[in-house]
Structure formats: C-alpha cells, structure tokens
Amino acid sequence: LVSAVGEVVFGLFGVLVAFYFLAFRKFNAMVTKIFISVQFLLGWFVFLTFVVADPINVAVHATEGQDTLSLSQRRFALIVGQLFGSVAFCYALQGGQFIHGIRFLNLNEDGSIP
C-alpha cells in the first residue's frame, strides 16, 4: 500500500508540473530542477518499498507451498518473480519521467522554449 501511494504521488507530481507548464506557459529551469530532485527522491522511496520490501513481505507471509513447490521454493519464486517484475516496472515509469525531466531542463537552459 505504501509503494502504491508513493507511485500515485510520483505520477501525479509529474502530471501537475506538466499541467503547470502547459497552462501558464511559464517555463523555468529552477522549477524543472526542483521537479527532477523531488522525482529522484520519490523514485528511490518507491523503488525501495516496491522492489525490496514488498517481495520480502510477500515471501515472509507465504504459509504453504503449491502443488509442485515446497514452501521454500515458493518463497524463492515469489521473491525472484516480484523482484524482476518490480524492477522492470519501476525502471519504465521512473526512468521515463526522469529522462523527460532532464530533456525538458535542457530545453529550458538552451532557450529553445520561449
């Protein structure tokens, strides 16, 4: 739940900053730097809770094995499966927002945006 809330805040922050730039046509390099810094911090929080804490929590609360897996094998499969899935998801979402923030900052500093 914590990582889901963090992910929602992470996404909404990007949408609000984009809306601010589009609605008010005020492009400021300092606002973009603050946006990138907050996104970076939120991204690490979401990454740590979603990729590290959640798979461990799921594995700890697994109480029985499945048909062909013992309990320890099931815990290992849950951790590895969630780890790879979470890393890919966080990389796609957070990396995309961070890269677009950097590109927007370059446009601000180059003076390409009036």
ABEGO torsion letter per residue (X at the ends): XAAAAAAAAAAAAAAAAAAAAAAAGBBBAAAAAAAAAAAAAAAAAAAAAAAAAAAAAAAAABABBBAABBAAAAAAAAAAAAAAAAAAAAAAAAAAAAAAAAAAAAAAAAGABX
